[in-house]
Amino acid sequence: MKKKYSHKKQKSTKKQYASDPVKAKKHLGQHFLKDEEVAERIGNTLTLNGYENVLEIGPGTGVLTKYILQKGKNVIAADLDTESIEYLNQSFALDHPSISTENFQVIEADFLKMNLEKLFNGKAFAITGNFPYNISTQIVFKAIENRDLVPEFTGMFQKEVAQRICEKEGSKTYGILSVLTQAYYDAEYLFTVPPTVFNPPPKVDSGVLRLIRKEDYSLPVEQKLFFRVVKTAFQQRRKTLRNSLKSFNLSLQLKEDSIFGQRPEQLSVQQFLELTQKIQHDAVSD
Ligand SMILES: C[S@@+](CC[C@H](N)C(=O)[O-])C[C@H]1O[C@@H](n2cnc3c(N)ncnc32)[C@H](O)[C@@H]1O
């Protein structure tokens, strides 16, 4: 009984699969979005408030790209998949004649290796996409590193990752990704997308979020130290900071500070910044 059911399921997946203009490749995290309404909703997550450029990561067959292009901005779409790039260059415009591709450029590139400074001649741009889940946290970290160029970031992740990025202190899933992202960006979880709207369907739900860079995103701490403090603290999330941050050689006086009696998941982003400032000051006055 069970066998028969799984056989049927596989067969129908294959049938849909064959109708795609590009063959989905597992190693590239390709799950093509099939639902135009969802694609339009993701396209509309961009506010594009005050800048003219958008980078789409992983356009695939361009389902989301259509709605981004409707915003009338300069769009660069970068994908690692040669077959997707060929489709976008050769057939996409023919398949969608009503969409203007005048300010549209397609490049075959690995986002993780791209020099973002060169993309729009050093001008600011939004990042968006239905991201390949296997590298989605690396995508966020690269955006954070390039925050001077990236005032806005929207897109789809595995639901748990999107939730983790937007999570507040006091929750079990609040962690490194939440603190480092929210130090620079206001993060908002927007909506959940079920596996059924993809081909092939992923095993998990997806979640769409929006990050808007904070007006004053230059932090009052050394970035390297801040990242080290946050990462070290969460490596032993059950321990108090006094114990988990031993490698920082804190002075006896600082260790007495009540903040060190807390666990990392109890600290807000602001408190993490204060903690880093204290450690920074401690090191100077040592
Ligand atoms: C989940 S699919 C989304 C495709 C399309 N945007 C959609 O919604 O149907 C992720 C896309 O990212 C591309 N991709 C994977 N790794 C990449 C990388 N390192 N740089 C750029 N694109 C990548 C894949 O080839 C794929 O087209």
Ligand as a Chemical Component Dictionary entry (heavy atoms), coordinates in Angstrom:
data_LIG
# 
_chem_comp.id                   LIG 
_chem_comp.type                 NON-POLYMER 
_chem_comp.pdbx_formal_charge   0 
_chem_comp.three_letter_code    LIG 
# 
loop_
_chem_comp_atom.comp_id 
_chem_comp_atom.atom_id 
_chem_comp_atom.alt_atom_id 
_chem_comp_atom.type_symbol 
_chem_comp_atom.charge 
_chem_comp_atom.model_Cartn_x 
_chem_comp_atom.model_Cartn_y 
_chem_comp_atom.model_Cartn_z 
_chem_comp_atom.pdbx_ordinal 
LIG C1  C1  C 0  15.715 28.027 -5.334  1  
LIG S1  S1  S 1  16.320 28.309 -6.956  2  
LIG C2  C2  C 0  15.344 29.701 -7.417  3  
LIG C3  C3  C 0  15.179 29.880 -8.902  4  
LIG C4  C4  C 0  14.171 30.971 -9.319  5  
LIG N1  N1  N 0  14.526 32.273 -8.803  6  
LIG C5  C5  C 0  12.785 30.598 -8.862  7  
LIG O1  O1  O 0  12.278 31.239 -7.925  8  
LIG O2  O2  O -1 12.206 29.686 -9.434  9  
LIG C6  C6  C 0  17.915 28.995 -6.587  10 
LIG C7  C7  C 0  18.727 29.500 -7.789  11 
LIG O3  O3  O 0  20.011 29.941 -7.319  12 
LIG C8  C8  C 0  21.025 29.515 -8.228  13 
LIG N2  N2  N 0  22.297 29.424 -7.494  14 
LIG C9  C9  C 0  22.762 28.393 -6.739  15 
LIG N3  N3  N 0  23.947 28.708 -6.199  16 
LIG C10 C10 C 0  24.248 29.972 -6.621  17 
LIG C11 C11 C 0  25.354 30.852 -6.406  18 
LIG N4  N4  N 0  26.387 30.504 -5.638  19 
LIG N5  N5  N 0  25.334 32.075 -7.008  20 
LIG C12 C12 C 0  24.282 32.446 -7.788  21 
LIG N6  N6  N 0  23.219 31.643 -8.029  22 
LIG C13 C13 C 0  23.192 30.433 -7.460  23 
LIG C14 C14 C 0  20.518 28.182 -8.754  24 
LIG O4  O4  O 0  21.127 27.851 -9.979  25 
LIG C15 C15 C 0  19.007 28.472 -8.856  26 
LIG O5  O5  O 0  18.686 28.989 -10.126 27 
# 
loop_
_chem_comp_bond.comp_id 
_chem_comp_bond.atom_id_1 
_chem_comp_bond.atom_id_2 
_chem_comp_bond.value_order 
_chem_comp_bond.pdbx_ordinal 
LIG C1  S1  SING 1  
LIG S1  C2  SING 2  
LIG S1  C6  SING 3  
LIG C2  C3  SING 4  
LIG C3  C4  SING 5  
LIG C4  N1  SING 6  
LIG C4  C5  SING 7  
LIG C5  O1  DOUB 8  
LIG C5  O2  SING 9  
LIG C6  C7  SING 10 
LIG C7  O3  SING 11 
LIG C7  C15 SING 12 
LIG O3  C8  SING 13 
LIG C8  N2  SING 14 
LIG C8  C14 SING 15 
LIG N2  C9  SING 16 
LIG N2  C13 SING 17 
LIG C9  N3  DOUB 18 
LIG N3  C10 SING 19 
LIG C10 C11 SING 20 
LIG C10 C13 DOUB 21 
LIG C11 N4  SING 22 
LIG C11 N5  DOUB 23 
LIG N5  C12 SING 24 
LIG C12 N6  DOUB 25 
LIG N6  C13 SING 26 
LIG C14 O4  SING 27 
LIG C14 C15 SING 28 
LIG C15 O5  SING 29 
# 
